Amino acid sequence: MNPDFEQERRQRLFQKAVRKNRDETARVLETLRNREDYRPELDYFLNLAADTSATAAEKRSGRPALRLLCLQAPLELIHAAGFQPFKVFSGSLSTSTLATQDFPALICPLLRAVLGEMILNENDAPGLPWVLPTTCDWVVKFPEMLALTGHPSKPEFHWLELPHLKNRRDSRERWLGEIWRLKEFLEQISKRPIKRGALLESIEIYGHAAEILQRLKIARENGRLSSVWFMLILNAFFLDAVEKWTTRAEILLSALTAGRITGGRVFLAGSPIVFPNFKLPFLFEEAGLSIVADDLCSSERLFPGKTFITDTSVFGLISTLAGRYHQGCLCPVFADNDRRINNILGRRTNASFHGIIFHVLKGCHPYDLESFSLENGLKAHGLKFIRLETDYAPEDGQNLLTRLEAYHATLTDK
């Protein structure tokens, strides 16, 4: 193929993706602002979603960003080192097209969109270091995939080798060693030690954020906050300083009025849902379903709760964080994840749901496999179960809506 022709073709594709990405984001933001349950206190989170770049996150937070894939790296440790933890998500269909031709058809849509974002915004803080936990195979191959796109930056990748067995002592000890190596890496790139006082302060700050997340969950359970807004607020968590996000969420909570759930109460499990790909949240509402609880890593499971400290030495603090992020994680990549069902059933006590929607992104193999193992166990407890496999494209929307409406009809006797 003529190199000049290929270069011209890629440039046309790039410009088309730029336009489509801008339109895609603006369209969803406009839809959200025109909702009946919109209120001005939500503008902060909408404005964050309008620019999800690392550069914008650095400017807002006043800290250098550190890119993350997956949530196993303790955010408190990164914050104590002086960095803005920046979880790299993308729900953009338009940017994912930039990476389509370089990879298999069944690549995880989220990772494909992330790669597309990196191509689209190659000048967005290109030298930022990455922290990569070895969760799924797609994440393990991410540096190779980024190189295949021809991305010009050569960032430093720090691996967190995640033990996939939680109940073994040697796994916990290996993971503690990985977190100590992360501490050393952060000190190396920040050129300063992580001190005990800074670590205690960061733990307190994220503890407050965990309390606010709990209050947001309660607001969703009782109908004061819709699941659409809940997801947007949690998607915005890494886009500004945690202290500012927490303050704005508190202001919103104070402004919310009494509400009630009118549709079928359901629990949402499975693959993450990321702005601007809110196809499913909108379809849930259209089908008369209310998501009152979830365990998505892009939403309710954003970080594993508040840290309870018994040993305030640096070693004690690091050990506590390591244990909480390893033992508290319910990702399906763990082999001994038997309490997954119990966690869902435990949420039923307060959220009072009658059904489970299990969302699978095509190519997201861990969640795909887990959906089959969870279905029978949850049905045995009287919960209605539906599995939805989809991607970022809108073409299956009508089919999904038909299935969801039929599923809602099965909940009417509850």
N, C-alpha and C positions, 0 to 999 in steps of 0.2 A: 504494500500500500504506500502511496505517495506520502512521505512524512509531512509535507506542507498541508496536504488535504486532511490528514489525521489531526494535525494541530488545529486547523481551522474548525474541524468538526467538534473537537473537544471544547474549543472556545465558545462555539454556539450553544453546546449543551450546558456549559458553565453559566452563560448569561441567562439562559432559559431557567435554570435552577434558581438563580438569584431572584428573578422576577416572581417565580412561583412561590419561593420561600417567603418573600415579603407579603405576597397576597394571602398565602395560607395562614400566616400568623395574624395578619390584620383581620381576616375573616372570622377567625375563632374569637379574637379579642372583642370584635364588634358584637358577635353573638352573645358573649358573656355580659357585656355592658348593657345589652338590651333585654336581659332577663328580668322578670318581675321581682326576683329576690335580690337584685343588685342593690348595693348601698355604697355610698362614697368611701366608707372605710376599707373597701376592697380595692380601691384604686392603687394602693401601694403594691399589692401583689400582682395586679394586672400590668403595672408599669415594669415590674421586675421581669415578667414573662415576655414583655415586648423586646427585651434585649438580654439574651442568655449567654452572652460571650464572657470569656474569662477576663478580658480587659475591663468590661463593665463591672464585673464582680470585684475586681481589684480596686477600681475607682470608688465604688460604693463603700466597700469595707475598709479601705485604707491599708490593706495588707496584700503582700504578694500571694498569688493563688498557687495552689498545688492541686493538680488534676488527679481525680480518683476514678477508678472503675470498680464498682461494687462497694459495699459498705462495711467490710470487715476491718478496715483500718480505723483505730480509735480517733474520733474527731477531736476529742479533748487534747490528745497528745499533739496533733497537728496544730491546733489552735495555740497551745502553750508554747510551741516553737516559733510563733509569730506569723503563721500562714493562715490564709483563708482556705478552708477545705472546699474544693470545687468538684462536686460530683458531676461527671460528664454524662448527661442524659440527652436523648434527642427523640422527639416524636414526629419529626418532619418527614413526610413522604417525599416532598420535592427535593430535599438534599440527598435522600437515600439513592436517588437515581444516578447521582454522580459516581457512586461506588459500585453500581450494579454490574457493570461489564467486567470488573476485575475479580469477581468472586463467585462461588457456587450460588445457584438459584435459591437454595434453602438456608442461606446465612441468616442468623438472627436479625430480624428487622431493626431492632434497637441498635445493634453494633454497626449495621450497614448505614443507618442514619447518622451515627456518631462519626463514622469514617467520612461520610458525605459532608458533615459539618466541618470536619478538619480540612477537607479540600476547599470547601466554599470560603472558609475563613482562615486561610493559611497564614495570614499576617496577625491573627489574634493570639498575642502572647506566645509565639512559636517555641520559645525556649523553656517553657515551664516544665518542671519535672513531673513525672507520673508515678503514682503508687498503684501497683497492679496485684491484687490478691488472686491467687490461682484458684478461682472458683470454677467456672465452666470452661470448656475447651475453647470457646470463642475468645474469651478474655486472655487465655494463655497465648493464643495466636495473634493477639491484637497488634503487637509491635511489627510482626511480619506483614500483617494486612496493611498497616499504615504505610510501611515502606513500599508495598506493591502499588499503592495509589500514586506514587511519585511525589508524596508530600516532601517539601524541601527541608523541613526541620528535622533535626536529629536529637530529640529530647532524651533526657536521662530517665530510664525506667528502673524503678526499684520494685523488686518482686517481694510479695508476702506469700510464702508457701503455706497454703492453708491445709492443715490436717483434716481429712474428711471423716475422721472418727472422733467424736466428742467425749465418749465415755471411757477412754483409755488414758491412763496417767501419762504415758510417754507422749501422746498427742498433745495433751495440755502443756507439758514441759517444752515440747518443740515449738508450740505456738507462742509461749512466753518468750522463748529465744528469738522468734521472728519479730516480736514487738520491741524487744531490746535492740535488735538490729535496725528497726525502723527509727527508734529514738536516735541511734548513732547517725543514721542517714540524715535525719532532720537537722541534727546539730551540725553536721558537716556542711549542708547546703545553706543553712542560716548563719553559719560561722559564730554560733553562740550556744552555750549549754542550756538545756531545758532545766530550769530550777524548780525546786519543790513548791515554792510560793506560786509561780506561774501555773504549775500543773493543778494545784488546789483551786486556784481562781478559775481556770478553764472548766474544771469539773463542776464547780458551783454554777457557772454560766450555762453549761449544757444541762445541768440538773434543772435549772429554772425553765429552760426550753422544753424539757421532758414533761414538766408539770403543765405547761401551756398546751402541749400536744394532747395530754390527757383531757384537758378541759375542752379542746376542740373535738375530741372523740365523743365526749358526752353531749356536746351541742349537736353533733350529727345524729347521735342515737335518739335524741328527743325531738328532732325535726327543726331545731333552731338554725341549723346550717346544712345546706344540701351537700350531697356527696361530690357534686361537680366543683363547688367552691372549696370543699375540703381538699380535693386533689390538687387544685391550683395552688392553694396556700402551701401545701407540703412540697409540691414541685419547685416552689420558689425558695425553699429553705437555704440552698447553697449559693444563692445569687446575691446575698448581702451579708453583712456582719450578723452573726447569730443574735447579738444583743438587740439590734434594730428590728430584726424579724420578730423576736419575742415581744418587744414593746408594741409593735403594730398589731400582732395577733391578739394581745391583751386588749388593745383599744377596740378591735373588732368584736371580741367576745363581750365586752361591756355594752356594745351598741346593739347586739342581737336581741330580738324580741321573742316572745313565746311562740312555739311552733308545734306542729304535730305531723306524724307520718300518716299519709292517706293511702299509699300504695303497698304492695307486697314487700315485706321486710326481708331482705336477703343479705347474705355475707358474700363478699367478693374475694376470691383467692386466685393465685396463679401469677402469671407474668406481669411485669410492671406496665403501667399506663402513664404515658408522658406527654405533656403539652408539646405541640398543639394537636396531637392525635387524641382528641377527646371523643372520637366516634362512639365508643362503647358507653361512656357515661351519659351522653345525650340519648342514645338508644334505650338505655335502661329507663330513663325518665319517660320517654315516649311510650314505652311498653307498660308504664304504670308501676315500675319497680323502684324501691328505695334501698340504696346501699347504706346500711346502718353500721357496718363494720367491715374491715378488710384486713388482709395480711400482706399487702403488696409492699415491696421494698421501695417503691416510689411514693408511698403514701403512709399508712399507719405504722409500718415496720421500718421507718426511716432511721431510727437509732434505738438501741435496745434498752430504753428506759433509764431511770435515774441510777446513779452510782452510789452505793452505800459503803462508806469508808470505815475500816477498823484499824488500819495501819497507815499512818500519814507520812511514813518515810517514802522516798522516791521509789525504792524497790516495792513497797507495799502498794503505792498508787498504781505503778505500772502493772503489777500482778493483778490488781483488782480490775483494771481496764481490760487487760488481756482476757481474763476469765469471763467478764461480762460480754465482750464482743464475740467470743468463741461459743460459750455455752448458751448465750441468749439468742443466737441466730437460728432462724428456722428455715433457712434456704434449703431447697431440695437437693443441693449438691452433697449434703452430708449423708453418709451411709446409715448412721444410727440416729434416725430422725423420728422415732416412734411417737414422741409427744406432740407431733404436728396436729393430729386429730384432737388430742386433749386440749391444745391451745385454742383451736377453733370452737370446740364445745364450751370451753371456759368463757369465751366472749359472749356466748349465747345467754348467759345468766343476766347480763345487763342490757345487751342489745336486742334480745328477744326476736331473733330472726327465725324464719321457717324454711329457708332454702339456701342453697349454695350455688353461686355461679363461679365456675372455674374457667379462667381466661388463659388461653395458650397462644402465644405468638408463634406463628409458623417458624420452625427452625430453632425454637427454644426447647431443646431436648430434655433438660432436667425437669421442667414443669410439665412437659408433655407426658413423660413417663409417670410422674407423680400423680397426675390426674386420675389414672386408672387405679392406682393403689389406694387413693383416698375415697373414691366414689363409693365402694361397697361399705367401708367403715362408717362413712357419714350417713348413708342411707339406713344403716342398721339403727341409727339413733333417730329415725323419723324425719330426716331432712330431705327435702326435694333437691335433686342435683341436676345441673345442666353444664355441659362442657362446651365452650365456644372456642373454636380455633380460627384465628384470623390474622391479618397483617395490617399494614398501615393504609392499604388501598380502600377507597370508599365503595367499590362496586358490590361488595357482599352485604351492604347495609340493609337492604330490604329483606333479604333472606334471614339475616340475624334478627331483625325486628319481628318477623313472623314467628320465629322460634321462641323469642322472648315473650311475645304476647301469649303464645300457647303455654309456655312455662308459667306465666303469671296466673293463667286460669287454673293450674293445678294447685295454686296456693289459696284459692278462694275459700276452701273449706277449713282454713286455719283460723 
